[in-house]
Amino acid sequence: MSVEFSFLLVQALSGLASASSLFIIASGLTLVFGVTRIVNFAHGSFYMLGAYVAVSIVPWLLQIERSPTLFFVGVLISACVVGVLGVVMEILLLRRIYKVPELFQLLATFGVVLMVQDAVLYFWGPLDIAGPRAPGLRHGVMILDQRFPAYELFLIAAGPVVLGLLWLLMHKTRFGILLRAATRDRDMVGALGVNQALLFTGTLFLGAFLAGLGGALQIPRVSASAQMDLSIITEAFVVTVIGGMGSIGGAFLAALLIGQLQAFGVLIFPKITLVLVFLLMALVLVVKPWGLLGRPESTAGHTALPEGIMQPRGFAAAEKLLLLLAVLAAASVPIFGDTYTIKVATEVLIFALAAFSLNFLVGNGGIVSFGHAAYFGLGAYASGLLVTKLGMPMEPALIAAPLAGGFFAALFGFFIVRLQGIYLAMLTLAFAQIAYAVCFQWVEVTGGDNGIVGVWPSTWAASRSAYHYIVLVAAMAGILALRHVIYAPFGASLRAARDSAQRAEAIGIDVRTHRWLGFTIAGAAAGLAGGLYAFSKGSIDPTLLGIPLSVDFLAMILLGGMQTVMGPVLGAAAFHSIKDIFMPLTDHWRFLLGASIIALVLIFPRGLGGAYAALRARFSGGAP
Amino acid sequence: MAETVLEVEGLRAGYGPAEILFGVSLRLARGEVAALMGRNGAGKSTTLKAIMGLVPPRAGRVRFAGRDIAGLAAFRIARLGLGYVPEDRRIFTDLTVAENLEVGRRSAEGRDPWTPERLFEVFPNLASMRHRRAAAMSGGEQQMLAIARTLMGNPEAVLLDEPSEGLAPVILELMAEAVLRMKREGIAVLLSEQNFDFAAAVADRAYVIERGEIRYEGSMAALDADPALRAQQLAL
């Protein structure tokens, strides 16, 4: 009995230690969101940079003297360095995007994530770097009959200390009082003579400092690695969303909950602790849509959504001709192109369908999904698993792909469409990460990180050319079907619900059901695209569900113009071709992609289509 | 007339494609109270917001304390000594009364600065709720706090948007008292108002705005004494 008790106690303690670490990171994220209303994807990158800077600075300091003081001095210096990087990001980027729609803010900060990833590889190399252990805290402490690392005990204390210091800062200093005021009404703070720009810069310093501190404190426990950013950012998102975005106390509470859930969940479901965490989040959001201690967001004065499709119009004669030419071109690729060109063209068609289905949600429905790749990937896994594990032929496996995508979209969408704005986007991301985690962790079935190879088409479709025609037919059918729905009354209802859910309800539209159905349809289409992709590549792996692919899809519709019906097709073609041409030419593809996404958000927020329309309006002398 | 502290000429402003102000001109002398009156949607609030830089002016000149301020950021205008009390009060509900005052605090140059203690003399109701969260205050108390918060910036002039809106008669008297006290302290006040009696009780001069243009300018006393003129101008 006492053995069991001491074991549970140690388990609870390690839960507290991870809660502390998580809280320190999430507090910075929630603080930055509270004041600037920007969900900063790059917060995870700050955490990673904190760890990398610390593994560089701390060992150097410890060479001078192996003292605990110097260890913590090194940790604090690292956090400060990262804080300064946060200031740089605020001045160069965030300052320009405070007024743009949330989706663009997320995309732009994700651009920073990509750039930092490549920068880290450039400066620190691809290998993980183990950090030194903290002098004076290297021993174990006996708790009942169990050994518990002293450093973990220190971490347990660190969380509440940071919470206390933050409380003092927020309540006892003018800076903190201004921050809290700005969290509620930043324009009024400006009207009272406070320079918001400085306040925001200060906030970013503090936020990035906390992320950097969180990362630097981890170095005795985990090696600095280039994958730290995305894994921590999803956890930090979950903590801030459960706690209520902008609430530091809520973040603390949520971190405690998640720490314990992980510590004990691992005993019951060792493989799916991530799933438990996301389930908790889904549950909390259904009961309390603004998190435990959060409050309804005042959307006044903020354009939450990018401009979407207004009034879809039919094709003009010239456009019909263009379309015909495009289809003919796509159809003639196998005749004139080499194998490689055919492969690229096939992928363009597949991504066109996926991007079109995403814009069906974003541009037409105003549902900003940050995890659309999940349904693409689930479709791919459904097809791939049926073929390789059950020996099914390609044809039924391809039919299963949209069913799987649609099924999971219906399941996740049931929760997702209850929310709005940034919470909705976070939940789409969370569900996508659940799906990703399952594919990644359930090695026996999914092959884990490596995925599964041998997903080949039936013999008659095995040649590149034949498969290209299958994809051409299937993708066109999918796109035309979705386009038809956009033009149908159902599509108009979705647009009405997007522009004003309240008014749509008032004229008798069941907004939630419409959005749910819309989400399911888009998921099914993405699933079909995923199934087609699996056979074209011959394999499946978890990257098909990952955030980067979701962002690729978003970049495609951003590039093509979300306010146009056919733009996403163009965007997919442009994005994938550019990627295909430039990716082999550079080692810093991610850096380039990140910078391009940021440039796109800053310079052409309405996409290529929008830029073209603006140019035409200017030269025809019409109103801007 | 005394030295002009605020001068607006041909101010145009609007939201997106909607034009609201079509060339508003008005002036405010040091230490006077002027009322900007008009119906809902006439452009009263937009005038004040455009002066304050909260709505970007599209054309026209705004001079305050001898400087052109049109196009400056709101915080720069506030720092020059122009205070603003918004129509919907916009106090920080999460903060206590004392903290709300702290947000408004700016150092005064040369003269006796406003302190929470001095403000509690003007607004005795606030003194007892210093550490109360502003969310737990009545509308009238919030209105007082909104004025007190702006005064903490030691402004030379204050733009007061509909101070009487939604207030009980007892509170109205306190509010009028506060406006007159500001005047005695040498602070010029431009208030937008629909409540004629309130405006008549505090203002020296009156402007009537309609569809984004000033239609009448004159002394408050003249407007008050002449029911025909009042009916013609305000359609009361």
Contacts between the chains, C-beta under 8 A, distances in Angstrom:
chain1	res1	chain2	res2	distance
A	174	B	102	6.4
A	174	B	105	8.0
A	177	B	95	6.7
A	177	B	99	5.0
A	177	B	102	5.2
A	177	B	103	6.2
A	178	B	103	6.1
A	180	B	92	7.1
A	180	B	94	5.9
A	180	B	95	6.0
A	180	B	99	7.5
A	181	B	92	4.4
A	181	B	95	6.0
A	181	B	99	7.6
A	181	B	100	7.7
A	181	B	103	4.6
A	183	B	94	7.3
A	184	B	92	5.1
A	184	B	93	6.5
A	184	B	94	5.7
A	184	B	95	7.9
A	185	B	90	5.4
A	185	B	92	6.4
A	187	B	54	6.7
A	187	B	74	7.3
A	188	B	86	6.9
A	188	B	90	4.4
A	188	B	92	7.5
A	189	B	103	6.4
A	190	B	73	7.0
A	190	B	74	4.6
A	190	B	75	4.6
A	190	B	78	7.6
A	191	B	52	6.1
A	191	B	54	6.2
A	191	B	74	4.8
A	191	B	75	7.4
A	191	B	78	6.0
A	191	B	84	4.9
A	191	B	86	7.3
A	192	B	75	7.8
A	192	B	78	6.0
A	192	B	84	7.9
A	192	B	103	5.9
A	192	B	104	4.8
A	192	B	106	8.0
A	192	B	149	6.9
A	192	B	150	7.0
A	192	B	153	6.2
A	193	B	75	5.3
A	193	B	78	3.4
A	193	B	79	4.8
A	193	B	104	7.8
A	193	B	106	5.2
A	193	B	153	5.4
A	194	B	75	5.8
A	194	B	103	7.2
A	195	B	75	5.1
A	196	B	75	6.7
